Amino acid sequence: MKATNFDRYLKEQLSDPAFARRFKQAGQAWDVALQIAALRQRAGLSQKELARRVKTSQQQICRLESPGYEGHSLSMLRRVARELSARVRVVIEPEEAAGVNGVAETSAIYRTKRSRSRRSDRAKNPRN
């Protein structure tokens, strides 16, 4: 496949370590945002409904689903994941183990498989 002007430009920009670092961080934030939005939609919830269940504001859910947001807290991600029948996994690895191209390490899977129904979850873990 023939490289586009953008491909050549991006390759040139990624040779700058500072740009490559920012580019990688943006890719990770994008992955988190898309995963949260996909899980929420799969659960059939609006941002407002998810916010009510997590006991936060709709604006906070909107921020979490924004690719530019980098203020994620582990506790908030866990609360959101719990309501979406998901789990949070964090991997910290040496930089040399990361991908060569400076993009987020692996492609995230946005279509998720739920292991149990929400109804059976509520029966096992009743909430207020």
Secondary structure, 3 states (H helix, E strand, C coil): CCCCHHHHHHHHHHCCHHHHHHHHHHHHHHHHHHHHHHHHHHCCCCHHHHHHHHCCCHHHHHHHCCCCCCCCCHHHHHHHHHHCCCCCCCCCCCHHHCCCCCCCCCCCCCCCCCCCCHHHHHHHCCCC
